[in-house]
């Protein structure tokens, strides 16, 4: 067992590491979300970094959760006061919350595809100015145009043009 003089030092160090793990888990999950913001400009480097972090975040958060539980057990066994033990719930809840969130497809939440595109005749499309940019698609003689302003929000539109299913993306 630990020397009684060193117990408080090891407990403080364990708390510090637990707090750092909590911050790291939050950063691992939030960084991909921050790098790919729906209304901000995105670079290829940011997208690549975001997808790499997103693919590794489930593994890294499980490792962090296991380390957090190990530290919590150590702190629990070396704490004499109830509030020191109760305080362990805060970082553990945060760590397990982010461990769950790492398994969710938050890119799908941010870039919710437009499933049912509605059409308007050119004369009725008063929400599109003459100088607005559009993404034009022509398949089998049928032409459609998607306003870039709306595409910038959804990024993905599933549609049927000229009898063929398409996915328009921006």
Secondary structure as a PSIPRED ss2 file (coil, helix, strand):
# PSIPRED VFORMAT (PSIPRED V4.0)

   1 X C   1.000  0.000  0.000
   2 X C   1.000  0.000  0.000
   3 X C   1.000  0.000  0.000
   4 X H   0.000  1.000  0.000
   5 X H   0.000  1.000  0.000
   6 X H   0.000  1.000  0.000
   7 X H   0.000  1.000  0.000
   8 X H   0.000  1.000  0.000
   9 X H   0.000  1.000  0.000
  10 X H   0.000  1.000  0.000
  11 X H   0.000  1.000  0.000
  12 X H   0.000  1.000  0.000
  13 X H   0.000  1.000  0.000
  14 X H   0.000  1.000  0.000
  15 X H   0.000  1.000  0.000
  16 X H   0.000  1.000  0.000
  17 X H   0.000  1.000  0.000
  18 X H   0.000  1.000  0.000
  19 X H   0.000  1.000  0.000
  20 X H   0.000  1.000  0.000
  21 X H   0.000  1.000  0.000
  22 X H   0.000  1.000  0.000
  23 X H   0.000  1.000  0.000
  24 X H   0.000  1.000  0.000
  25 X H   0.000  1.000  0.000
  26 X H   0.000  1.000  0.000
  27 X H   0.000  1.000  0.000
  28 X H   0.000  1.000  0.000
  29 X H   0.000  1.000  0.000
  30 X H   0.000  1.000  0.000
  31 X H   0.000  1.000  0.000
  32 X H   0.000  1.000  0.000
  33 X H   0.000  1.000  0.000
  34 X H   0.000  1.000  0.000
  35 X H   0.000  1.000  0.000
  36 X C   1.000  0.000  0.000
  37 X C   1.000  0.000  0.000
  38 X C   1.000  0.000  0.000
  39 X C   1.000  0.000  0.000
  40 X C   1.000  0.000  0.000
  41 X C   1.000  0.000  0.000
  42 X C   1.000  0.000  0.000
  43 X C   1.000  0.000  0.000
  44 X H   0.000  1.000  0.000
  45 X H   0.000  1.000  0.000
  46 X H   0.000  1.000  0.000
  47 X H   0.000  1.000  0.000
  48 X H   0.000  1.000  0.000
  49 X H   0.000  1.000  0.000
  50 X H   0.000  1.000  0.000
  51 X H   0.000  1.000  0.000
  52 X H   0.000  1.000  0.000
  53 X H   0.000  1.000  0.000
  54 X H   0.000  1.000  0.000
  55 X H   0.000  1.000  0.000
  56 X H   0.000  1.000  0.000
  57 X H   0.000  1.000  0.000
  58 X H   0.000  1.000  0.000
  59 X H   0.000  1.000  0.000
  60 X H   0.000  1.000  0.000
  61 X H   0.000  1.000  0.000
  62 X H   0.000  1.000  0.000
  63 X H   0.000  1.000  0.000
  64 X H   0.000  1.000  0.000
  65 X H   0.000  1.000  0.000
  66 X H   0.000  1.000  0.000
  67 X H   0.000  1.000  0.000
  68 X H   0.000  1.000  0.000
  69 X H   0.000  1.000  0.000
  70 X H   0.000  1.000  0.000
  71 X H   0.000  1.000  0.000
  72 X H   0.000  1.000  0.000
  73 X H   0.000  1.000  0.000
  74 X H   0.000  1.000  0.000
  75 X H   0.000  1.000  0.000
  76 X H   0.000  1.000  0.000
  77 X H   0.000  1.000  0.000
  78 X H   0.000  1.000  0.000
  79 X C   1.000  0.000  0.000
  80 X C   1.000  0.000  0.000
  81 X C   1.000  0.000  0.000
  82 X H   0.000  1.000  0.000
  83 X H   0.000  1.000  0.000
  84 X H   0.000  1.000  0.000
  85 X H   0.000  1.000  0.000
  86 X H   0.000  1.000  0.000
  87 X C   1.000  0.000  0.000
  88 X H   0.000  1.000  0.000
  89 X H   0.000  1.000  0.000
  90 X H   0.000  1.000  0.000
  91 X H   0.000  1.000  0.000
  92 X H   0.000  1.000  0.000
  93 X H   0.000  1.000  0.000
  94 X H   0.000  1.000  0.000
  95 X H   0.000  1.000  0.000
  96 X H   0.000  1.000  0.000
  97 X H   0.000  1.000  0.000
  98 X H   0.000  1.000  0.000
  99 X H   0.000  1.000  0.000
 100 X H   0.000  1.000  0.000
 101 X H   0.000  1.000  0.000
 102 X C   1.000  0.000  0.000
 103 X C   1.000  0.000  0.000
 104 X C   1.000  0.000  0.000
 105 X C   1.000  0.000  0.000
 106 X H   0.000  1.000  0.000
 107 X H   0.000  1.000  0.000
 108 X H   0.000  1.000  0.000
 109 X H   0.000  1.000  0.000
 110 X H   0.000  1.000  0.000
 111 X C   1.000  0.000  0.000
 112 X C   1.000  0.000  0.000
 113 X C   1.000  0.000  0.000
 114 X E   0.000  0.000  1.000
 115 X C   1.000  0.000  0.000
 116 X C   1.000  0.000  0.000
 117 X C   1.000  0.000  0.000
 118 X C   1.000  0.000  0.000
 119 X C   1.000  0.000  0.000
 120 X C   1.000  0.000  0.000
 121 X C   1.000  0.000  0.000
 122 X H   0.000  1.000  0.000
 123 X H   0.000  1.000  0.000
 124 X H   0.000  1.000  0.000
 125 X C   1.000  0.000  0.000
 126 X C   1.000  0.000  0.000
 127 X C   1.000  0.000  0.000
 128 X C   1.000  0.000  0.000
 129 X C   1.000  0.000  0.000
 130 X C   1.000  0.000  0.000
 131 X C   1.000  0.000  0.000
 132 X C   1.000  0.000  0.000
 133 X C   1.000  0.000  0.000
 134 X E   0.000  0.000  1.000
 135 X E   0.000  0.000  1.000
 136 X E   0.000  0.000  1.000
 137 X E   0.000  0.000  1.000
 138 X E   0.000  0.000  1.000
 139 X E   0.000  0.000  1.000
 140 X C   1.000  0.000  0.000
 141 X C   1.000  0.000  0.000
 142 X E   0.000  0.000  1.000
 143 X E   0.000  0.000  1.000
 144 X E   0.000  0.000  1.000
 145 X E   0.000  0.000  1.000
 146 X E   0.000  0.000  1.000
 147 X E   0.000  0.000  1.000
 148 X H   0.000  1.000  0.000
 149 X H   0.000  1.000  0.000
 150 X H   0.000  1.000  0.000
 151 X H   0.000  1.000  0.000
 152 X H   0.000  1.000  0.000
 153 X H   0.000  1.000  0.000
 154 X H   0.000  1.000  0.000
 155 X C   1.000  0.000  0.000
 156 X E   0.000  0.000  1.000
 157 X E   0.000  0.000  1.000
 158 X E   0.000  0.000  1.000
 159 X E   0.000  0.000  1.000
 160 X E   0.000  0.000  1.000
 161 X E   0.000  0.000  1.000
 162 X C   1.000  0.000  0.000
 163 X C   1.000  0.000  0.000
 164 X E   0.000  0.000  1.000
 165 X E   0.000  0.000  1.000
 166 X E   0.000  0.000  1.000
 167 X E   0.000  0.000  1.000
 168 X E   0.000  0.000  1.000
 169 X E   0.000  0.000  1.000
 170 X C   1.000  0.000  0.000
